[in-house]
């Protein structure tokens, strides 16, 4: 797992066009003038920190997803929405929003007067909740990912050492994710015999400790692997249109072939590989990585000759619905579905920490309520090799921010990189979550029925009070305001309290104004509406 490259494509043309659809061809265009005091959010989760849009912005969903979830939806603080069943290209300017679609009609509706009313209408009409949720253990206990501690040396002994360290240091067992390079090769989904002596015994040991076990997986096939030759012969790989040879994609771990998830035979083969791990090893679920739109293009030939890049992304995600214990980072138009949606890889820095609230808030109003804010402290393993470079305070504040989000995920071992004071503060955040776990689970269950986000933007709950651009605090449901510390060496925290009465540490505050409260290292400010 590495930080992915981001690409912004500028859009051309301001005239309404309608053609017979071909590769990346605009079939409809719409210009929506902005209303006075109106703010817009758009379906590009990776750029949630830039929303609501206040500067010029453009994006093309047909060819890019920026390493995270996308949705063909824009929502307005004035209750308006824009939707299409096909990818959108949109440009934000001072005068309004210019939208182009690639195949589907562009829908503009005004079902209400608030962000919440627009979302609820869109959710009910275009991506209704399924009634199901991912495995509950993803919410009830912290998740633990082996990436930072083991990197590409995933092996039986060190995995068990990591798991034992979790228990020995007082952390509650939960989902344990065994990350990339446990396998023999990409596409050869068997445990590497040189690093795993007895995978069944290892998984049994993890189960006995109280863990469920997830395995990292991807849709790529190494070209020098015997499985590749088998799949090529069966025509289960995506091909190049020009030559008919297997299409080769460059990704963060090299060059690989790509399994064609529009081919039922390829899907059945992939399913057999994963089911074998479930049946013979005892694996409980899978972390589905990659599948990003930018790995596909219109020069590819697949089983479905009409498949677009977003169709390939969708097909890979649809497969994962079979497994309640799942995780996806890149998804297209999967709002309302029981998938655990992780934010893109975060760096070990304060700037990335400050992006979490607006990005996870955007996930919620795009129909992805079962979300994970990446790894506590960040997922860049290079930041944790030299302990002198570790910002211990950042890890504490990251854990606090995760604590009242739907999921919290550790990777770097706190007991390895933190001193006693900072580790105690992290543990306090984990235990603080326990106080609100019933609230979180209640909101998760509500989301399966109504689609409403668990983590909510301030303007979602309090429209018309000037909170559209607030990005450093959020609502957990309707009555709990969370104002985590997001800057280094903070001793005082300014909090915007909406109208009403709010309680914090036994003291009642009158809302409709900003208040300043003192904070220490282990403080996570939470105000409850009275």
N, C-alpha and C positions, 0 to 999 in steps of 0.2 A: 504494500500500500504506500503510495507516494503522493505528494501533492500534485494535483493534476493541472495541466495547462488550461488556461481560460482563453476563449476566443470571442470577441465581439464583432459581429458582422454588420456593417452599415447598410441600410436599406435604401433602394433607389425607386423613384417613381411616385407621382402624386395623383395619377389619373385612374379612374375606375376602369378595370379591365375584366373581361370575361372570355376565357378561351377553353377549348377542349384540354383537359389536364394532361400534361406530360411531366417529365422530371423537373421538380422544383419550379413549377409554373404557377404564377398567381392566377387564381380563378375569380377572386372578388376582392374589392377594396372598399374601405369605409373610413370616412373622417368624422371624428366625434369631437366637436368643440367643447372645451373645458368650461364648466360652470364657475361662477364666482365662489371662491373659497373651497373648491373641490380638489380632493387628493385622490390619486390612483395608485393601486398596487397591481403588479402583474405576475404571471405564472412562471417566474424564474427564481427558484429558491436560493440559488447561489448568490444572487444579487439582492436578497432581502434587506440588507443593511443600507441599500441605496433607496429604499422605499419608505414612505410614499415618495413617488418621483417628484423631485424639485429641480432637477437639472435635465438637460437634454439626454436622451437615452434611446437606444435602439437594440433590437434583438430579433433573431430569426430562429424559431423553434424547429424548423425543418431540418436544419443541419447541425444544431448545437444544443447541448443541455448544461454545459458548464459544470459537469461532474455531479449533478444533483437532480432533484425532482423538477419536472416541468409540467405545466397544465395550460391548456389553451383558454385561459381565463384572465380577465382583468376586472377588478372590483373598485368601486368608487366610494368615498366617504359620504356621498350624497345619495347612495342607494342604487346606483346604476351598475350595470355589468355588461361585459362583452364576452361572448363565447363562440367557439366553433368546434365542430367534431374533428377538424383537421388542424395541422400545425398553423400557427400564426406568426407573422412577422409584424412587429409593431414599432412605431417610432413615437417618442414622447417629445413634444415641443411646447413652447409657451402658449400657443393657441389651442392645442388639443392633442388628440391621440389619432395617429394614422395607422390603420390596421389592414393587413393583407392576409388572405387565407390561401392555402394550397389544397383546394379540393372541396371543402365544406362551406356551407353558408356561414356568414358572420351574423351573429345574433346580438342585437342591442336591446336591452330591456331595462326598465326602471320600476322594479317591484316594490320599492320603499324609499325611505329617505336616509338610511344609515348604512354603514358598512356591514353591520350584522344582518340587516334585512336583505341586502343584496346577496350575501353569502348563503344564508339559509334557503333563499329561493334557488340559487344556482345548485346548491347541494342536493336539494330535493328533486330538481328537474333533470340535472345533467350527470350527477355522480352520487346517487342516493347511497346511504350507508348500508352495508351488507348485513348488519345484525351480528357480525362476528368480530373478534379481535385476535391479535396474535397471542401466543402462549402467555399466560398470566405471570409466569416467573420473570419475564422480561421487565415487568413493572414492580413486582413485590420485593425483589432483591437487586442489589447492584449486579451489573454484568462485568465480566472479566475477560479481557482479550489478551492473548499471549504475544501480540505483535511487538510491543516496545521491549519487552524483556528478552525475547528469543530471536526477533527479527526473522531472517531466513533460515535460522538453525532450529526449526521446530523439531523437537525430539521428545521421546517418551520420558526420559529421566527429568529433563528440565521442566516439562509440563507438570509433572507430578510435584516437583519442588515448588513451582509457582502456586499450585493449588494448595499445597500444605502451608505455604507462607500466608495465603489468604486466611485460612482457618486459625493458624497460630497467632496471627496479629489481630484477632478479634473481629474480622469481617465476616459477614453472613454469606454462606455459599449461595450461588445463584447460577446463572448461565455462564459457562466457560466456553469461549470461542477460541478454537485452535486455528490460527491464521495461516497465511500463505506459506507453502513449501513443506507441508506435511506429506504431500503426495509424491508419487514417483515422478510424475511429469504433468504438465498442463494437458488435461484430457485423459490422463491415466490415473483415475481416482482410486488408487490403492495406497495404503500407507507405505512410505519408503522403508524397505527392509533394513537399510543401513542405519536408520535413526529410530526405528520402532521394533523392539523385540517381540512384544506381545500386545498389539492394539486392543484386543478384547479385554485382556486383564487390566490395561490402563483405563479403559472406559468404565469397566466395572468398579475400579478403585475410585474414580471420580464420582460415579453414582453413589457409592457408599458414603462419600463425604458430604453428599447433598447437592452436587452439581448436576445440571443437565449439560450435554455436550453438543456444541455446534461446530461444523467444519467449514472452512473457507472454500469457496467454489467459484468458477468463472466459466464463460462460454468459449474459451480459447483452447486450441489444440496445438501442441508443439509439433512442428513439421518433421522433426527427426525422431518422432515417437512411433512405435509400431501401431498404436491406436490410430494415428493419423492416416496411415496407409489403409487400414480397415475402413475408416469413415470415408476416405476419398473414393474407394472402390464402390461403396454403397451410395455415393452421391449425397451424403449427409452434410457436406460442407458447402458454405456459400462460395460461389464461383465468380470469376471475372467475366463480364459480358463479352469482352473483346476476344479473349483466348480460350475461355472454357476451363481454364486452370483454377484450382482453388484460390480464393481471394486471401491475400496475406495482409494482416493488419499490424501496424506498429503500435505497441502499447508500452506501458511503463516497465514491463519485464522482457521486452524483446519483440520478436516478430512471430506471429502465430496464425494458423488457420482459424476460422470462425464457424462454430456449429450453427446450422440453419434451423432455428426454432419455428420457422414456418413449415417445416417438413415433419409430418407426423412420425415418420420413421426415426428421424433424428431425436425428436422429443422422447419417443419410447426408449431409444438407446440411453439417453441421458438419465431418464427416470430409472432405468434398470441399474445404472451405476450408483445412483444415490440410494436406491432402495436396498441394494446389496450392503451398503454401509450401515443402513438402519437395521436390517435383518441379521447380518452376520457379526457386526461389531457392536451394535447397540447405540449408534449415533442417534441423537434426538432431533437435530435440525441442521440448517445450513445458512451460512452467510453468503449471499449471492452478490459477488462483486462484478464490476464492469457492466457491460450491456449498454454503455452510453451511446447516445445518438451519433456522436461524432466518430464512432468507430465504423459507421455504415455510410454508404453513399449510393448514388444512382448508377454507378458503373458496375454494380454487383448483380449477379443473377442468382435468384433463390427459387425454392420450390414454388412459392407464391410469386408469380412474375410481376404482380402489382405492388409488392411490399415496398414501402418507403423506409427511410432510416428510423422514423418513430415507430413504424409497425414492427420492426425487428426488436427495438427496445421493449415494446409492449409484450411481444411474444415471450421474451425471456422472463419478464416479471410475472406474467400470467401463470407461468409454470410454477413459480414459488408459492402460489396460493394453496398448493397441496400440503404444505408444511406449516403448521401453526407457529413453530419455532423457526422464524426466518428473520433476515435482515437484508434490506436493499438500500443502496445509496443513490442509484440512478433509476428513475421511473418516469413513465410517460402516461398521463391520463389514467391513473389508478386511484383517483380520489374515492374515498368511502370503503376501500378494500382493507382486509385485515393483514396489512403488511407493516412490519417495523421499518420505518423510514429514517435512515441516519443522515445527518448533515454531512457535507463534504469534509474532507480531511482538514483539521485545524492545526495551525502552527503553535509553538510554545511561546506565545507573546500576548500582550494585553490587547492589541488591536483585534486579533482574531477572537479573543474572549468577548469583546464588546459587540461583535457581530452576531453572537448567538441568539439574543433575544429577538431582534427583528427578523432573523432568518427562520427561527423556529415558529415565530408568530405568523410569518408568511406561510410556512408549511400548513399551519392550522386552517387558514382561510383559503387554501388551495385544495382542501379536502384530505389532508394527511395528518390526522390527530395523533397517531401512534408513533411519536417521533423520539429520536435519540440525538442529543447534541454532540455527537462524536465522543472522543476519548477525553477523560479528565486530564487537564494539563496539556492536551494536544497530542496529535498522532505522528509527529515528526520524530522518528527514533534518534536521529542525529543529535537532538537537543538534550538527550539523557545519557549520552555516553560519558562525557566529561561532567562530573557532578558539580564542578565549579560554575558551569553554565546554567545550572538548574535554578529557576526562580521559585523558591519554596512558597512564597506568598501567593504567586500566581496559581500554583496547584491548589492551595487552600481555597482561594476565591472561585476557582473553576469548580471544585467539588461542591461548594455552597450553591453555585448557580445551578448545577445539575440536580441538586438535592430535591428541588421542588418542580422539576420538569418530569414528563411522563416516565423517562428512563434515565438511569445514570450508569455510565460505563467506565470502568478503570482499565488501564493497560499497564502504564508504568506502575511499578510496585511502590506504594507510598513508603513502606518500611525500608526500602533501599535508598531512596533519594531525599527523604525528609528527616529533620531532627525531631526530637521528642515533642517539642512544642507544636511544630507544624503538623506532625502526624496526629497529635491529639485533636487539633482543630479540624482536620479532615474527618476523623472518626466522629467528632461531634456533629458534623454536617450529615453524615450517614445516619446517625441516630435521630437527628432532628427530622429527617425524612419520615421516620417511623411514625412520628406524631401526626403526619398529614397523609399517611398512606391510604387510609379509608377514603379521604377526600379525593385523592388521585385516582383510586380504583373506581370510585363512584363516577367521576368525570369520564374515565375510560369507558365504563359501561354506558353512560349517557351518549357518548360519541358513537357507539355502535347502533344507536337508535335514531339520533337526531343529526349526527355528523358534526356537532359543535366541537370546536377545538378544546383541548385540555388547557393548553397555554394560550392566553388571549391577549391580543394587543389592547392597549389602553382605550383607543378609540372604538374598539369593538364593543366594550362594555359601557363606555361613557361618551357617547357621541355628543358633539356640540359643545364640549367643554375645553376645546383647544388641545387635545392630546394626540392629534394625528401624527405628529412627528416625534413623540416620546419613544425612545428606543432603549432606555436603561432600566426600565421596570416593567412588570407585566402582571396580569391577573391570572391566578389559578382558579378557574371558574369565575363566579360573579362576585364573591365576597372576600377573597384573599388576595391582597396586594403584596407582591414580592419585589423588594428593591435591593438586589444584591450589590455588593461592592465590586466595581469593575475597573478600578484604577489603583495603582501601587501607592502604598503608604498613605492610605486614606484614613483620616481620624474623624471626619464629619461627613455625613451623607445627607444630601438634599433629596427630599422625597415629595413628589407632587401628589397631594391627596384630593381625590374627587369630592364632590359635595356629599355631605353626610357626616357621620361620626365614625372614627376609626380608633382601634385599640392596639397599642404596642407596648409590650412589657408592663402591662397593668395600668398604663396611662391612656386616657382618652384624648384624642386630637380632633379638632373641628376641621372638616374638609373644605374644599374650595380654595385651597392655597398651598403653598410650598412650606414644608417644615424641615428643619435641620436637626439631625440626631447624631449623637456621638457613636462611633463604632470602634470595636476592637478587632483583633485578628479573627476571633472565632464567632463574630456576630454575623448573622444573616437576617436583616430587617424584614419582618413580615407584619403587615398591618391587617387586622381583621375588621370587616365592616360590622358595626353594631346595629 
